[in-house]
Amino acid sequence: MIKAPEYVSSIKPYVPGKPVEELERELGIKGSVKLASNENPLGPSPRAIEALSASLGSLNRYPDGGGYYLKGALSRSLDVKEDELILGNGSNELIDIAVRTFLSPGDEAVMAFPSFVVYPMSVKAQGAKAVEVPLMDMRHDLEAMADVVTPKTKMLFIANPNNPTGTINTKGEIDRLMARLPDGVLVVVDEAYFEYVRNPDYADSLRHFRAGRDMLILRTFSKIYGLAGLRIGYGIARPEIIREMNKLRPPFNTNSLAQAAAAAALADTGHLERSKDVNENGRRYLYTELSALGVRYTPTEANFIYMPVKDSASIYDALLRKGVIVRPMGPGHLRVTIGLPDENARFIEAIKPLL
């Protein structure tokens, strides 16, 4: 019987949730609200839906492997060159491509814990070592992360805002980190939720990229743009980095519908602002209600809230049976996505008797 290498067999696979329809059938409930995956409750831009419809007739053709039109739109929007961009099947794929491109077995990659679970999974699957540094006050401890960098370190991951805590690192913190890092360490800055950030001291990763640093900035259309079901994201880096990653990128990794919808969504600034407003109003409501319940939540810069609970598994299950789907994060925390007003209210009413 064939066996996977030990560094692969030791990985704990990502466990996705069941479809909402299947959960409702199993539990005998209807009208569930999903607040587990940090999706945009408004859905996609109407312009994106129109672009999808217009593209359906050409599904017999392979997609544009170079993403010409979407890269052009991103280039104009971000003021970067097209050869400084790479498209991915979600930013997840770009994490995996970057790891396979720049890490060899025995190399090390530094990351925070808890943070996005894909980082250590991708690193370990390459036979490299994931060096996890605990958060400090629910935020990346960048000084401690710099302290563990060794000659074997080839990558360093920063989720900014961090998932699952929703916290950010500031301009000064990132500046000090970059000043300490030696050449040859690729800094991967995952900004999946950056559009939601309100703090004016949020780090400007593009400034370090424009200064020529070894940095890969990852962004996605899955969150605020509401295109999670189409799986499309993008990376920004120096052309030399992009060229190496393109050697391992599958030829048609982003489909034609995703490319068309993403370009249309990028142009719909009105939908983007409405999405921010819905999130901000929901955040304030949940802060007020959770404070009244005595919950010590972590203030967020994203579209979700991380909160401590004594038994997350049992509370998750009890909420599920009330038709409210959240995300348990280990034995002592829950993460709830900020939804529409009625969804937020339903979550509060459902969790009140459980705390």
Phi, psi and omega in degrees: 000129181291144180235145175283156175303154183302323181291342173271314183295339180278350182285135173275120184292152175292130182256106179284157175284159177286156174303144181304319182299322180289320177298317179297321179295315182295320186266353179069038180236164178224158175069038179292156173242133182259113179234045188243339192239015175059040179270161177282116183292343177283343184083187183284164175299140174305328178295323178294320179295320177298318180295323177298312181300318181292340183265352187296328184289348182251021183290348175285350180260146174295150178291166175290108184297338179263354179060044189306306187288319179292318177298322178297317179296317179294321179301315180290321182291321187260351185058050173233164179277153182295330178280003173259012183236146172222138180260148180221160175284074194077161177291342175306314182296323181292326173300313182295318179296317180299317180297314181292333180283319192246353179249140172246159176307132181097343175289169180236149173228131183264139180205166178270164174217129358279144175211199185296125189293341183291331182303301182294329179298312181295319182295313181294325179295341178269358183081014178261174184255128175269113180263106186260127182249124182301147174296156172239120185056040177069014181236156174303128175269085188293329176295315179293326178294320176295326181297330185266003177291132180232176175301341178276348183286124179241345179216153175219125183259137173227119172266116188221099002295155182277141171249116031252004191272339181078010182269163181235165167250147189268172179304310183298321180295316179293320178301315181293322178298311183298327179291333183271337187284138177283165174299151177093004175251117178277120178268115180260111181256111183268109184247045183302333185245017190296333181295338181277346188292136179249339185293121182293347180266012177300139185295140179262088183293330180299331180296319179289323175300314182292338177279000176089015181286159176284084184225137173241117180260126182250133177222167188216156171262007184280335188263266187294335180278351173070029182245034183303324182290345180264345176055081175214134177215183181209158177236151179236126179198171176300150183305325180297322179290315179299318181300318179293318179295324180296338177294333180253355179286129177302145187303322183236056188283340177242127188282164186293324179295317180297317180297315181294315181294320181295318179297320179291319179296322180300327183278346184268080182291334178296317178294323177299315181292321177298321179296320177297318182295316178300318180293317181295316179296319178294322178299313180298318180298312183293323175303312182298312184290318180293323177296320179295333179272357179079021180274130181268072180289161174268121177305136190245150170247013182240206181247034178208162181231134182255128185219145178279138172221154186290323182221086187296326182295315182288323178292319175303314182294319179294320177296320180301318181288348173262006177082022178240116185256116176240190183238116173285136182238080184078185186287344189236009182217152169239151172237126180240132176285141175284121185250202174287162183307315181291329178289318178297317179296321180294321177299314181297314180296325182286326185272341183310306184286354184265346185275000000 
